[in-house]
Amino acid sequence: MRLRLYHHRDGARVAYRETGTGPGLVLLHSLGLSHREWGPVVGPLSGRFRVVLPDLPLHGDSEDRPRHPYTVEWLSEVIAGFCREVLGPRPLVAGHDLGAEVALRATAGGLITPARLVVMPTRLHRLSLIHI
């Protein structure tokens, strides 16, 4: 997998890798981790999909710059821009933990319209359990 860079309009740069062929599937990792979190599933998925593995800003090989706010809203905007440019208008999106929250916020805010959205456990799941 070759390292590539996405340049967001506000100057943020997101490092990503991709492998495989087929419909584009972006996998968004957990807080504090990187694209490497998805290592065990990349091989099997790359037989059916073009698997795209970004490092969220402030993670892995992506840059950290003090001028960015690093809020979930900002991360959602950056990842939505990334998805639109790298994967097209209706990507397949899967996220775990922070990656899932970013994907949900980007979708709920109308920043992306994924063809499919897979949400794995997030802090939002834990919050909903408290209210039961």
C-alpha positions as CSV (number, residue, x, y, z in Angstrom):
1,M,0.0,0.0,0.0
2,R,1.3,3.4,-1.0
3,L,1.1,6.4,1.2
4,R,-0.9,9.3,-0.2
5,L,-2.0,12.7,1.0
6,Y,-5.4,14.5,0.9
7,H,-5.2,18.3,1.2
8,H,-8.2,19.8,2.8
9,R,-9.2,23.4,1.9
10,D,-8.2,24.7,5.4
11,G,-4.7,23.3,5.1
12,A,-5.2,20.0,7.0
13,R,-3.4,17.0,5.4
14,V,-4.7,13.5,5.8
15,A,-2.4,10.6,5.1
16,Y,-4.1,7.5,3.6
17,R,-3.4,4.2,2.0
18,E,-5.5,2.2,-0.4
19,T,-5.6,-1.3,-1.8
20,G,-7.9,-3.6,-3.8
21,T,-10.4,-2.9,-6.5
22,G,-14.1,-2.5,-6.6
23,P,-16.5,0.0,-4.9
24,G,-14.6,2.4,-2.6
25,L,-14.8,1.5,1.1
26,V,-13.3,3.9,3.7
27,L,-12.4,2.5,7.1
28,L,-12.2,5.1,9.9
29,H,-10.1,4.1,13.0
30,S,-10.5,4.6,16.7
31,L,-9.2,7.4,18.9
32,G,-5.5,7.2,19.5
33,L,-4.9,4.5,16.8
34,S,-4.2,4.7,13.1
35,H,-5.1,2.9,9.8
36,R,-3.2,-0.1,11.2
37,E,-6.2,-0.9,13.4
38,W,-7.8,-2.4,10.3
39,G,-4.9,-4.6,9.4
40,P,-6.6,-8.0,10.1
41,V,-9.5,-7.2,7.7
42,V,-7.8,-5.4,4.9
43,G,-6.8,-8.5,3.0
44,P,-10.2,-10.1,2.9
45,L,-12.0,-6.9,2.1
46,S,-9.5,-5.9,-0.7
47,G,-10.7,-8.8,-2.8
48,R,-14.1,-7.2,-3.1
49,F,-13.5,-3.4,-2.4
50,R,-11.1,-0.6,-3.0
51,V,-10.2,-0.3,0.7
52,V,-9.2,3.3,1.7
53,L,-7.5,3.7,5.1
54,P,-7.0,7.3,6.2
55,D,-5.2,8.3,9.4
56,L,-7.5,10.8,11.1
57,P,-5.9,14.2,11.7
58,L,-3.6,14.1,14.7
59,H,-3.2,10.3,14.3
60,G,-0.7,8.1,12.5
61,D,1.0,9.7,9.5
62,S,-1.5,12.6,9.3
63,E,-0.3,16.0,10.4
64,D,-1.0,17.8,13.6
65,R,-1.1,21.6,13.4
66,P,-1.9,23.8,16.3
67,R,-4.2,26.1,14.3
68,H,-6.8,23.4,13.8
69,P,-9.5,22.9,16.4
70,Y,-9.6,19.1,16.5
71,T,-13.2,19.0,17.5
72,V,-15.5,16.2,16.3
73,E,-17.3,18.7,14.1
74,W,-14.0,19.8,12.5
75,L,-12.9,16.2,12.0
76,S,-16.2,15.4,10.4
77,E,-15.8,18.2,7.9
78,V,-12.3,17.1,7.0
79,I,-13.2,13.5,6.6
80,A,-16.3,14.4,4.6
81,G,-14.1,16.4,2.2
82,F,-11.7,13.5,2.1
83,C,-14.5,11.0,1.3
84,R,-16.0,13.2,-1.5
85,E,-12.6,13.8,-3.2
86,V,-11.1,10.3,-2.8
87,L,-14.1,8.1,-2.9
88,G,-16.8,10.0,-4.8
89,P,-20.3,11.1,-3.9
90,R,-21.7,7.9,-2.4
91,P,-18.9,6.0,-0.6
92,L,-19.2,3.0,1.6
93,V,-18.1,4.2,5.1
94,A,-17.3,2.1,8.2
95,G,-16.0,3.5,11.5
96,H,-15.1,2.3,14.9
97,D,-15.1,4.5,18.1
98,L,-14.0,8.0,17.0
99,G,-14.2,7.0,13.4
100,A,-17.8,6.0,13.8
101,E,-18.7,9.2,15.5
102,V,-17.0,11.2,12.8
103,A,-18.9,9.3,10.1
104,L,-22.2,9.7,11.9
105,R,-21.8,13.4,12.4
106,A,-20.7,13.9,8.8
107,T,-23.8,11.9,7.6
108,A,-26.3,13.5,10.0
109,G,-24.9,17.0,9.1
110,G,-25.4,16.3,5.4
111,L,-21.7,16.6,4.7
112,I,-21.6,13.1,3.1
113,T,-24.3,10.7,1.8
114,P,-22.8,7.3,2.1
115,A,-24.2,4.4,0.1
116,R,-23.8,2.3,3.2
117,L,-22.7,3.3,6.7
118,V,-21.4,0.8,9.3
119,V,-21.1,2.1,12.8
120,M,-19.1,0.0,15.3
121,P,-19.0,0.8,19.0
122,T,-18.6,4.4,19.9
123,R,-18.9,6.5,23.1
124,L,-22.4,7.4,21.8
125,H,-23.4,3.7,22.3
126,R,-22.3,3.9,25.9
127,L,-24.2,7.1,26.5
128,S,-27.4,5.6,25.2
129,L,-27.0,2.7,27.6
130,I,-27.0,5.1,30.5
131,H,-30.4,6.4,29.6
132,I,-32.1,3.0,29.5
